[in-house]
């Protein structure tokens, strides 16, 4: 193969005087010389400038705005030069998903390349994965323990926004009775209204079977029906076990692992599909070292606080319902989950929370039981970390945020929640309420976030302490404060606008 060169003719940039030179390609080339001899003028102002100019010509107008335009260098001709790129490392963009590839739109071509020429391998054994036949699917299902109850699901919608009225109507006309939407079962005979701005997963329940000898023919027919509905994909919902995914595209016969067809979105930098479940594609996890946190208690005798908080915890554990109101208009009620209840009560806690010494009680609501209106007039974090100028009003039904109203910050907060494209970010997670107005924290806990005599409402199930199926359900978490809260347990008022009113608690106040 003949040697290739970058041929520069008649370079006159800055202090270069009609320089012509041939630089070999695919080799390390060093330019040496005295200061002012023209090294930078040749390397950066001539060769690189022309390479970047050629690269910029291939980009969209959107991408060009992120790159500094360089003028055409003063040179007669340059041959054999490939497009070149350089981005200032001092960029102010701190988004870890933003890279040289994404800013220059090179990554759009890379993920398409990965999807089209990539060869999938089993994540367990490393074996190359091939398409799976219906007979292989039948054999794998029949290998399950006898009397195993299963449902054959056809995933007709996967991670797409919209109300999907036509999909549901077609399923209804085809004679199917049930459908699973975002993990919840519905009868197709009932009216189903979906939020059009949230991504949904819809699975048609084609058949329900019990694994036993003699079902092979029926199983084969049902699988063929599923494949025709979902373009070669099938989910087997094992009652009491983990679901199993099948695909006519890619499956490992040894490990029984099926994966989705490789798509460009599987490699997207801003799409949850294909993202690492541990770090959500960010490349790092945020964890806290409790030993390094600074805790201070002001003007409170800890032994007395312990006695008081144990009594509060006892009352809360025995209660079945809780109601909270505030002068700002908050009025919400829910059922308390007796299994996943969490108490932070000065050392006698079921979970060692970092703020346990401040006299705070954490309560996990029964999943889907929260109803009413929540008004954040205290700190909201993230995205603000401060009290909103106009209180943010949340309308909650069955534990899910339906509307976010208020001023400009309410619109920002609503956009913040919905930009995750994750239904988990609209679910209420836990409630915390505190009885120690003399407490003061420093360190990792933001002081203005912990306003005692008020309630704190967690949104987005990311904590391991939250009740299943909610734990780790959302990609992030946010908290809001309701000032001067009134609290009832089973209809008995224990707090009135931030002050203890129940006599048996008043007698124990530290």
Order of alpha helices (4+ residues) and beta strands (2+ residues): beta-beta-alpha-alpha-alpha-beta-alpha-alpha-alpha-beta-alpha-beta-beta-beta-alpha-beta-beta-alpha-beta-beta-beta-beta-beta-beta-beta-beta-beta-alpha-beta-beta-beta-beta-beta-beta-alpha
